[in-house]
Amino acid sequence: MGFTERKYGITDRYGEKHSFTAKQLYERVLQDSKSDYNWIATASELVRVCKQKDFPSEYAVAIKCAILNCFANVEHRANCGGGRYKDRTGTKEAVEECYNSLYGVEKAEAISARKRYLSEMVASASYTGLWDPLYHPGPTFEKLRQDWNKAKVEQYFGCKKINFAALVKVLHNEFAELVKKKEEQGAFDEDKKTDLEGWRKFYEELKNM
């Protein structure tokens, strides 16, 4: 029997059992990854299979990259104002395992997937909705957030292991402190005046319609 003919058992989302070679599982994940939902199995189940000692590393890396890109997409939608996904048991841990286990892998797809996921997690730490007390309308706040996000990605990308739940909490507190400091310095005052003037004109136009 050839090495690639070894089959691995996997349980799908509905509890059904399947058997795939590493290549077959990779091809199925590649197909499923065209959507960010309804893959054949959960992230935790896919990672469990990839962690088996005789599972070919080339396919394990590709599957882990697909998982990271999927959840980077999910986080990106949330960071653009959408809802955040409800975590299945073990999902966050599985995604974190993908990120950490790809540390030191020099393949371009692995570097890209790790950076994309880290970027979105950093962005989630600094995300502020319209009604968030930290939010300030205008380009000053947006540039501050963009520059801060970029700096934090550069700071943490070289870390060998990251606990993302802990990191997001720490970074959120850091960002909040930065925003409050800038508020005290009056950094957002001009943008606030411009925003209020825009709303004043808007309501005046409504009255005159």
Helices and strands as residue ranges (DSSP letters): G 3-5, E 7-11, E 17-21, H 22-32, H 43-50, H 57-79, H 91-101, H 108-126, H 139-156, H 164-184, H 189-207
